[in-house]
Amino acid sequence: MTHLFENYARWDVEIVSGSGTNVVDSSGKDYLDFTSGIGVCNLGHCHPHVVEATTNQLQKIWHTSNLFKSSLQEEVAEKLTLHSIGGSVFFCNSGAEANEAAIKLARKYTGKSKVITFLQSFHGRTFATMAATGQDKVKQGFGSMLETFVHLPYNDVSALKNEIDHETAAVMLEIVQGEGGVHVATEDFIVSVEQLCKENGALLIVDEVQTGIGRTGKPFAYQHYKLSPDIITSAKGLGNGFPTGAMIGKDFLIAAFNPGSHGSTFGGNPIAMTAASATLDLIFDDEFLNEVAEKGEYFKSKLEEIFAPLENFKGIRHKGLMFGVEFSNEVGSMISKLRENGLLALVAGPNVIRFLPPLTVTYGELDAALGIIGGTLLDKQKVTF
């Protein structure tokens, strides 16, 4: 019997320890974790640098509140703005909260309420971010959504041209739609979105909750394009497992978030900021990020070798170490079989396997995962699911 709400379709596995890419469940079984806590533990589990920093901070102070100045918040904000277009940062506890802050800031700054987002997007499960999300399944059973959110086809410039106008506060998008199937933005689409925002006086919000903090081989995924968003949101990888989120905005937006306009009791908590600072020290390094990109290309090429002969294989979409492998049939049983054989992976919609290994994954671990994938799913060039 459980005393928990059953709002998660939990696997019958409890992870009790981990180091790097490897985790162990309560029965003592080992796994390669290619979920990274859904793109959270970008440095792997219990990274020594992050463990040491947070352990030291735990012995100093855990919480003060945002009534007080915080040199730790200033430290992390400086690292985020130096590696982005931003000028200032608001700290919170999650991606949904970061996106809530972005929506509020855009509406307050522009004085408008219409926000355009895209089908297959995922921005969170609060009422505003649920309304922003372009997937009906997350909205079922909750009644009327908040008004003024419009959802358009992704990578469709003409649809955006027909909808955006001078009453639009913001366009909000993911560079790679993670939960929606690992769909990657095209260059033409991204360039057009920014131009249309400028022409109509709308802000451009880029949701980097899953793609940010090195996941795609850049500090932020928008940096793969000639793009300068007004607001960026970040969370998952920021604290390497310690809950924290951030909204990063350009300097011209600062006055709109005056004292009392928005807040978070636990946002910018000393432990969270220590974890984030230690994480960014390692990830925001050119050599580290180049290796992420190289590993991503290697893994993609090997996955294609495994799956290319299969009739139900439709293709691979990826940026860096963010992968979606699409099939013509549902993949739930594939995920279960991989887990039974020691590899943890995710779905991204019913037909897509999502791989999000730690950015610190070794080539040996990539090869081990490929061995499990091939051995589990292929039998004389026929898929066994």
Kinemage of the C-alpha trace (Angstrom):
@kinemage 1
@onewidth
@group {chain A} dominant
@subgroup {mainchain}
@vectorlist {calphas} color= white
{ca met a 1} P 0.000 0.000 0.000
{ca thr a 2} L 1.259 3.476 -0.858
{ca his a 3} L 0.552 6.740 0.907
{ca leu a 4} L 1.429 8.695 -2.241
{ca phe a 5} L -0.866 10.093 -4.902
{ca glu a 6} L -0.588 7.833 -7.913
{ca asn a 7} L 0.058 10.607 -10.434
{ca tyr a 8} L 3.282 8.972 -11.662
{ca ala a 9} L 3.400 5.756 -13.699
{ca arg a 10} L 6.349 4.535 -11.645
{ca trp a 11} L 8.636 1.719 -12.744
{ca asp a 12} L 9.034 -1.149 -10.299
{ca val a 13} L 12.603 -0.058 -9.564
{ca glu a 14} L 14.038 1.989 -6.700
{ca ile a 15} L 17.443 3.580 -7.325
{ca val a 16} L 19.386 3.780 -4.070
{ca ser a 17} L 22.890 4.829 -5.137
{ca gly a 18} L 24.799 6.103 -8.120
{ca ser a 19} L 28.143 7.316 -9.382
{ca gly a 20} L 28.612 8.940 -12.765
{ca thr a 21} L 26.591 7.044 -15.367
{ca asn a 22} L 26.068 3.999 -13.138
{ca val a 23} L 23.227 3.482 -10.666
{ca val a 24} L 22.188 0.618 -8.390
{ca asp a 25} L 18.663 -0.367 -7.360
{ca ser a 26} L 17.421 -1.678 -4.017
{ca ser a 27} L 17.981 -5.287 -5.100
{ca gly a 28} L 21.620 -4.599 -5.973
{ca lys a 29} L 21.123 -4.582 -9.747
{ca asp a 30} L 23.382 -2.255 -11.789
{ca tyr a 31} L 22.218 -0.026 -14.637
{ca leu a 32} L 23.658 2.430 -17.121
{ca asp a 33} L 21.531 5.518 -16.596
{ca phe a 34} L 20.743 7.113 -19.945
{ca thr a 35} L 17.955 9.186 -18.412
{ca ser a 36} L 20.099 11.390 -16.139
{ca gly a 37} L 17.002 11.978 -14.011
{ca ile a 38} L 15.254 13.256 -17.171
{ca gly a 39} L 18.129 15.458 -18.265
{ca val a 40} L 19.037 16.669 -14.780
{ca cys a 41} L 22.298 15.023 -13.708
{ca asn a 42} L 24.392 16.345 -16.585
{ca leu a 43} L 27.595 15.666 -14.617
{ca gly a 44} L 26.352 12.218 -13.651
{ca his a 45} L 25.368 11.075 -10.189
{ca cys a 46} L 27.240 12.323 -7.112
{ca his a 47} L 29.931 14.181 -9.018
{ca pro a 48} L 32.803 14.739 -6.527
{ca his a 49} L 33.140 18.473 -7.285
{ca val a 50} L 29.447 19.121 -6.649
{ca val a 51} L 29.345 16.819 -3.607
{ca glu a 52} L 32.295 18.589 -1.980
{ca ala a 53} L 30.914 22.066 -2.606
{ca thr a 54} L 27.398 21.306 -1.311
{ca thr a 55} L 28.719 19.382 1.697
{ca asn a 56} L 30.796 22.385 2.712
{ca gln a 57} L 27.813 24.722 2.296
{ca leu a 58} L 25.556 22.435 4.344
{ca gln a 59} L 27.834 23.057 7.295
{ca lys a 60} L 27.480 26.849 6.923
{ca ile a 61} L 23.838 27.771 6.279
{ca trp a 62} L 20.918 26.252 4.370
{ca his a 63} L 18.421 29.092 4.053
{ca thr a 64} L 18.074 32.772 4.818
{ca ser a 65} L 15.339 34.151 2.452
{ca asn a 66} L 15.502 36.706 -0.292
{ca leu a 67} L 15.209 39.574 2.172
{ca phe a 68} L 18.981 39.332 2.414
{ca lys a 69} L 21.732 39.915 -0.120
{ca ser a 70} L 23.310 36.783 -1.570
{ca ser a 71} L 26.826 36.639 -2.958
{ca leu a 72} L 26.113 33.038 -4.003
{ca gln a 73} L 23.193 34.167 -6.169
{ca glu a 74} L 25.355 36.910 -7.658
{ca glu a 75} L 28.079 34.346 -8.418
{ca val a 76} L 25.755 31.991 -10.301
{ca ala a 77} L 23.946 34.846 -12.057
{ca glu a 78} L 27.257 36.166 -13.350
{ca lys a 79} L 28.195 32.747 -14.752
{ca leu a 80} L 24.809 32.422 -16.461
{ca thr a 81} L 24.860 35.895 -17.982
{ca leu a 82} L 28.485 35.635 -19.123
{ca his a 83} L 27.566 32.515 -21.103
{ca ser a 84} L 24.288 33.835 -22.539
{ca ile a 85} L 22.642 36.983 -23.880
{ca gly a 86} L 21.231 37.771 -20.449
{ca gly a 87} L 21.814 40.717 -18.179
{ca ser a 88} L 19.959 39.651 -15.019
{ca val a 89} L 18.642 36.457 -13.435
{ca phe a 90} L 15.659 35.460 -11.283
{ca phe a 91} L 16.135 32.218 -9.326
{ca cys a 92} L 13.387 29.737 -8.509
{ca asn a 93} L 13.109 25.971 -7.918
{ca ser a 94} L 12.009 24.306 -11.162
{ca gly a 95} L 11.505 24.654 -14.885
{ca ala a 96} L 7.792 25.299 -14.550
{ca glu a 97} L 8.504 28.147 -12.141
{ca ala a 98} L 11.120 29.596 -14.472
{ca asn a 99} L 8.605 29.509 -17.322
{ca glu a 100} L 5.906 31.054 -15.097
{ca ala a 101} L 8.319 33.889 -14.352
{ca ala a 102} L 9.079 34.337 -18.047
{ca ile a 103} L 5.395 34.534 -18.969
{ca lys a 104} L 4.693 37.012 -16.172
{ca leu a 105} L 7.674 39.166 -17.122
{ca ala a 106} L 6.693 39.235 -20.802
{ca arg a 107} L 3.117 40.219 -20.034
{ca lys a 108} L 4.145 42.842 -17.485
{ca tyr a 109} L 6.819 44.421 -19.680
{ca thr a 110} L 4.721 44.552 -22.859
{ca gly a 111} L 1.342 45.228 -21.273
{ca lys a 112} L -0.079 42.555 -23.592
{ca ser a 113} L -1.395 39.082 -22.813
{ca lys a 114} L -1.267 36.958 -25.980
{ca val a 115} L 1.484 34.336 -25.945
{ca ile a 116} L 2.202 32.090 -28.928
{ca thr a 117} L 3.627 28.625 -28.323
{ca phe a 118} L 3.790 25.479 -30.450
{ca leu a 119} L 2.167 22.091 -30.819
{ca gln a 120} L 4.098 19.219 -29.174
{ca ser a 121} L 5.750 21.693 -26.798
{ca phe a 122} L 6.057 21.122 -23.064
{ca his a 123} L 6.517 24.027 -20.657
{ca gly a 124} L 5.288 22.680 -17.314
{ca arg a 125} L 2.248 21.603 -15.288
{ca thr a 126} L 1.202 24.748 -13.434
{ca phe a 127} L -1.896 26.421 -14.834
{ca ala a 128} L 0.011 28.984 -16.906
{ca thr a 129} L 2.654 26.574 -18.185
{ca met a 130} L 0.053 23.864 -18.785
{ca ala a 131} L -1.899 26.366 -20.882
{ca ala a 132} L 1.317 27.224 -22.723
{ca thr a 133} L 2.018 23.553 -23.467
{ca gly a 134} L 0.967 22.339 -26.901
{ca gln a 135} L -0.105 18.853 -25.822
{ca asp a 136} L -3.727 18.151 -24.910
{ca lys a 137} L -2.886 15.122 -22.769
{ca val a 138} L -1.445 17.281 -19.957
{ca lys a 139} L -4.632 19.382 -19.824
{ca gln a 140} L -7.271 16.668 -19.630
{ca gly a 141} L -9.548 16.871 -16.608
{ca phe a 142} L -8.545 20.360 -15.449
{ca gly a 143} L -11.329 22.393 -17.013
{ca ser a 144} L -10.853 25.656 -18.872
{ca met a 145} L -7.304 26.711 -19.533
{ca leu a 146} L -5.967 30.224 -18.998
{ca glu a 147} L -6.809 32.383 -21.973
{ca thr a 148} L -4.585 34.098 -24.540
{ca phe a 149} L -2.289 31.165 -25.313
{ca val a 150} L -2.200 30.199 -28.986
{ca his a 151} L -0.586 26.977 -30.255
{ca leu a 152} L 0.842 26.723 -33.765
{ca pro a 153} L 2.586 23.984 -35.763
{ca tyr a 154} L 6.306 23.832 -34.974
{ca asn a 155} L 8.774 24.828 -37.702
{ca asp a 156} L 5.919 26.445 -39.670
{ca val a 157} L 6.848 30.028 -40.544
{ca ser a 158} L 3.664 30.772 -42.491
{ca ala a 159} L 1.453 29.782 -39.548
{ca leu a 160} L 3.364 32.175 -37.297
{ca lys a 161} L 3.150 34.996 -39.848
{ca asn a 162} L -0.622 34.574 -39.935
{ca glu a 163} L -1.007 34.661 -36.140
{ca ile a 164} L 1.548 37.052 -34.687
{ca asp a 165} L 0.426 40.668 -34.400
{ca his a 166} L 0.972 43.798 -32.335
{ca glu a 167} L -1.179 42.344 -29.550
{ca thr a 168} L 1.324 39.507 -29.019
{ca ala a 169} L 3.333 39.728 -25.791
{ca ala a 170} L 5.725 36.879 -26.608
{ca val a 171} L 6.540 33.845 -28.669
{ca met a 172} L 7.726 30.965 -26.480
{ca leu a 173} L 9.521 27.924 -27.873
{ca glu a 174} L 11.960 25.106 -27.236
{ca ile a 175} L 14.963 24.772 -29.565
{ca val a 176} L 14.519 21.014 -29.237
{ca gln a 177} L 11.084 19.825 -28.148
{ca gly a 178} L 12.165 17.188 -25.640
{ca glu a 179} L 8.938 15.798 -24.183
{ca gly a 180} L 7.191 16.244 -27.516
{ca gly a 181} L 9.441 13.803 -29.387
{ca val a 182} L 12.889 15.442 -29.675
{ca his a 183} L 11.952 17.708 -32.585
{ca val a 184} L 14.729 20.131 -33.576
{ca ala a 185} L 14.088 23.668 -34.820
{ca thr a 186} L 15.137 24.481 -38.366
{ca glu a 187} L 17.435 27.411 -39.075
{ca asp a 188} L 14.852 29.188 -41.273
{ca phe a 189} L 12.187 28.845 -38.618
{ca ile a 190} L 14.327 30.206 -35.795
{ca val a 191} L 15.559 33.184 -37.813
{ca ser a 192} L 11.997 33.989 -38.906
{ca val a 193} L 10.624 33.756 -35.363
{ca glu a 194} L 13.106 36.326 -34.096
{ca gln a 195} L 12.450 38.685 -37.002
{ca leu a 196} L 8.675 38.442 -36.640
{ca cys a 197} L 8.946 39.149 -32.906
{ca lys a 198} L 10.933 42.310 -33.615
{ca glu a 199} L 8.483 43.475 -36.278
{ca asn a 200} L 5.513 43.053 -33.936
{ca gly a 201} L 7.012 44.249 -30.661
{ca ala a 202} L 6.821 40.777 -29.083
{ca leu a 203} L 9.416 39.218 -26.826
{ca leu a 204} L 11.136 35.949 -27.696
{ca ile a 205} L 11.255 33.420 -24.852
{ca val a 206} L 13.407 30.314 -25.291
{ca asp a 207} L 12.605 27.450 -22.924
{ca glu a 208} L 15.988 25.827 -22.217
{ca val a 209} L 14.811 23.774 -19.246
{ca gln a 210} L 15.878 20.496 -20.881
{ca thr a 211} L 18.291 21.739 -23.549
{ca gly a 212} L 20.307 24.150 -21.424
{ca ile a 213} L 23.452 23.725 -19.336
{ca gly a 214} L 25.481 21.894 -21.967
{ca arg a 215} L 23.021 19.198 -23.034
{ca thr a 216} L 23.351 19.996 -26.753
{ca gly a 217} L 27.079 20.784 -26.798
{ca lys a 218} L 26.624 24.525 -26.173
{ca pro a 219} L 25.901 26.304 -22.889
{ca phe a 220} L 22.388 26.867 -24.299
{ca ala a 221} L 20.823 25.308 -27.378
{ca tyr a 222} L 19.833 28.648 -28.944
{ca gln a 223} L 23.568 29.256 -29.453
{ca his a 224} L 23.563 26.753 -32.330
{ca tyr a 225} L 21.719 29.482 -34.267
{ca lys a 226} L 22.198 33.187 -34.925
{ca leu a 227} L 19.655 33.969 -32.271
{ca ser a 228} L 19.370 36.517 -29.475
{ca pro a 229} L 16.283 35.729 -27.346
{ca asp a 230} L 14.978 38.225 -24.828
{ca ile a 231} L 14.349 35.650 -22.089
{ca ile a 232} L 15.847 32.202 -21.446
{ca thr a 233} L 14.612 29.711 -18.879
{ca ser a 234} L 16.760 27.009 -17.295
{ca ala a 235} L 16.374 24.374 -14.609
{ca lys a 236} L 17.016 20.652 -15.011
{ca gly a 237} L 20.791 20.554 -15.470
{ca leu a 238} L 21.498 23.708 -13.493
{ca gly a 239} L 21.954 22.115 -10.062
{ca asn a 240} L 22.956 18.620 -11.244
{ca gly a 241} L 20.102 17.138 -9.236
{ca phe a 242} L 19.594 19.772 -6.582
{ca pro a 243} L 16.272 21.530 -7.346
{ca thr a 244} L 16.866 24.954 -8.844
{ca gly a 245} L 15.685 27.012 -11.778
{ca ala a 246} L 16.495 30.333 -13.384
{ca met a 247} L 14.978 32.901 -15.689
{ca ile a 248} L 17.590 34.916 -17.555
{ca gly a 249} L 16.560 38.189 -19.187
{ca lys a 250} L 18.107 41.053 -21.093
{ca asp a 251} L 18.859 44.285 -19.231
{ca phe a 252} L 15.976 46.266 -20.735
{ca leu a 253} L 13.542 43.995 -18.851
{ca ile a 254} L 14.945 44.658 -15.379
{ca ala a 255} L 12.609 47.512 -14.453
{ca ala a 256} L 9.520 45.387 -15.111
{ca phe a 257} L 10.352 43.080 -12.208
{ca asn a 258} L 10.416 45.710 -9.500
{ca pro a 259} L 10.250 44.802 -5.778
{ca gly a 260} L 7.089 42.843 -4.972
{ca ser a 261} L 6.287 41.933 -8.582
{ca his a 262} L 7.407 38.326 -8.295
{ca gly a 263} L 9.158 36.088 -5.792
{ca ser a 264} L 10.093 32.632 -4.538
{ca thr a 265} L 10.629 31.612 -0.928
{ca phe a 266} L 13.240 28.984 -1.726
{ca gly a 267} L 14.534 30.438 -5.001
{ca gly a 268} L 18.282 30.992 -4.889
{ca asn a 269} L 18.666 28.844 -1.766
{ca pro a 270} L 22.353 28.697 -0.638
{ca ile a 271} L 22.605 24.936 -1.219
{ca ala a 272} L 21.036 25.208 -4.665
{ca met a 273} L 23.342 28.068 -5.634
{ca thr a 274} L 26.395 26.171 -4.426
{ca ala a 275} L 25.396 23.128 -6.486
{ca ala a 276} L 24.728 25.317 -9.521
{ca ser a 277} L 28.010 27.177 -9.247
{ca ala a 278} L 29.999 23.950 -8.974
{ca thr a 279} L 28.096 22.472 -11.919
{ca leu a 280} L 28.645 25.477 -14.166
{ca asp a 281} L 32.356 25.541 -13.345
{ca leu a 282} L 32.737 22.223 -15.149
{ca ile a 283} L 30.115 22.361 -17.890
{ca phe a 284} L 30.717 25.898 -19.157
{ca asp a 285} L 34.142 24.918 -20.469
{ca asp a 286} L 34.832 24.873 -24.209
{ca glu a 287} L 36.764 21.606 -24.151
{ca phe a 288} L 34.052 19.885 -22.121
{ca leu a 289} L 31.317 21.111 -24.485
{ca asn a 290} L 33.276 20.091 -27.577
{ca glu a 291} L 33.489 16.580 -26.155
{ca val a 292} L 29.718 16.538 -25.637
{ca ala a 293} L 29.199 17.355 -29.315
{ca glu a 294} L 31.739 14.722 -30.406
{ca lys a 295} L 30.189 12.015 -28.226
{ca gly a 296} L 26.778 12.909 -29.611
{ca glu a 297} L 27.909 12.412 -33.208
{ca tyr a 298} L 29.592 9.129 -32.295
{ca phe a 299} L 26.501 7.748 -30.555
{ca lys a 300} L 24.239 8.811 -33.413
{ca ser a 301} L 26.379 7.072 -36.031
{ca lys a 302} L 26.443 3.838 -34.031
{ca leu a 303} L 22.692 3.914 -33.382
{ca glu a 304} L 22.076 4.344 -37.104
{ca glu a 305} L 24.224 1.279 -37.820
{ca ile a 306} L 22.076 -0.776 -35.450
{ca phe a 307} L 18.659 0.430 -36.569
{ca ala a 308} L 19.058 1.342 -40.248
{ca pro a 309} L 18.100 -2.134 -41.588
{ca leu a 310} L 14.822 -2.222 -39.659
{ca glu a 311} L 11.538 -1.575 -41.425
{ca asn a 312} L 9.932 0.096 -38.417
{ca phe a 313} L 12.865 2.499 -37.818
{ca lys a 314} L 11.979 6.038 -38.941
{ca gly a 315} L 15.050 8.037 -37.949
{ca ile a 316} L 17.129 9.739 -35.260
{ca arg a 317} L 16.826 13.355 -34.126
{ca his a 318} L 19.450 14.829 -31.841
{ca lys a 319} L 21.516 17.767 -30.633
{ca gly a 320} L 24.602 16.902 -28.608
{ca leu a 321} L 23.649 14.189 -26.127
{ca met a 322} L 19.894 14.607 -26.516
{ca phe a 323} L 18.459 11.817 -28.663
{ca gly a 324} L 15.105 10.760 -30.026
{ca val a 325} L 14.933 7.471 -31.956
{ca glu a 326} L 11.608 7.175 -33.763
{ca phe a 327} L 9.792 4.004 -34.812
{ca ser a 328} L 6.508 3.362 -36.596
{ca asn a 329} L 5.181 1.421 -33.586
{ca glu a 330} L 4.948 2.148 -29.862
{ca val a 331} L 8.158 1.737 -27.868
{ca gly a 332} L 6.968 1.129 -24.305
{ca ser a 333} L 7.911 -2.551 -24.384
{ca met a 334} L 11.330 -1.653 -25.775
{ca ile a 335} L 11.989 0.640 -22.818
{ca ser a 336} L 11.025 -2.165 -20.417
{ca lys a 337} L 13.309 -4.691 -22.119
{ca leu a 338} L 16.225 -2.270 -22.092
{ca arg a 339} L 15.666 -1.699 -18.377
{ca glu a 340} L 15.579 -5.443 -17.707
{ca asn a 341} L 18.963 -5.724 -19.429
{ca gly a 342} L 20.553 -2.871 -17.508
{ca leu a 343} L 19.983 0.287 -19.576
{ca leu a 344} L 17.638 3.061 -18.433
{ca ala a 345} L 15.998 5.075 -21.223
{ca leu a 346} L 12.881 7.208 -21.675
{ca val a 347} L 9.982 7.696 -24.051
{ca ala a 348} L 9.203 10.987 -25.786
{ca gly a 349} L 5.726 10.302 -27.071
{ca pro a 350} L 4.495 6.786 -27.829
{ca asn a 351} L 6.876 6.066 -30.737
{ca val a 352} L 10.166 7.659 -29.667
{ca ile a 353} L 12.929 6.312 -27.433
{ca arg a 354} L 14.763 9.160 -25.722
{ca phe a 355} L 18.367 8.844 -24.574
{ca leu a 356} L 19.758 11.495 -22.207
{ca pro a 357} L 23.060 10.140 -20.876
{ca pro a 358} L 25.162 12.237 -18.511
{ca leu a 359} L 27.419 14.635 -20.392
{ca thr a 360} L 30.317 12.924 -18.616
{ca val a 361} L 29.489 9.539 -20.202
{ca thr a 362} L 32.588 7.767 -21.506
{ca tyr a 363} L 33.013 6.176 -24.915
{ca gly a 364} L 33.252 2.848 -23.133
{ca glu a 365} L 29.859 3.450 -21.524
{ca leu a 366} L 28.381 4.513 -24.860
{ca asp a 367} L 29.663 1.279 -26.387
{ca ala a 368} L 28.258 -0.735 -23.476
{ca ala a 369} L 24.858 0.903 -23.984
{ca leu a 370} L 24.997 0.192 -27.712
{ca gly a 371} L 25.733 -3.445 -26.917
{ca ile a 372} L 22.664 -3.635 -24.677
{ca ile a 373} L 20.501 -1.918 -27.300
{ca gly a 374} L 21.606 -4.258 -30.076
{ca gly a 375} L 21.406 -7.375 -27.951
{ca thr a 376} L 18.007 -6.484 -26.508
{ca leu a 377} L 16.108 -5.216 -29.500
{ca leu a 378} L 17.530 -7.059 -32.481
{ca asp a 379} L 17.228 -10.717 -33.364
{ca lys a 380} L 18.485 -11.674 -36.820
{ca gln a 381} L 17.649 -8.174 -38.059
{ca lys a 382} L 14.125 -8.358 -36.684
{ca val a 383} L 12.973 -6.247 -33.790
{ca thr a 384} L 11.675 -8.336 -30.906
{ca phe a 385} L 9.057 -5.861 -29.627
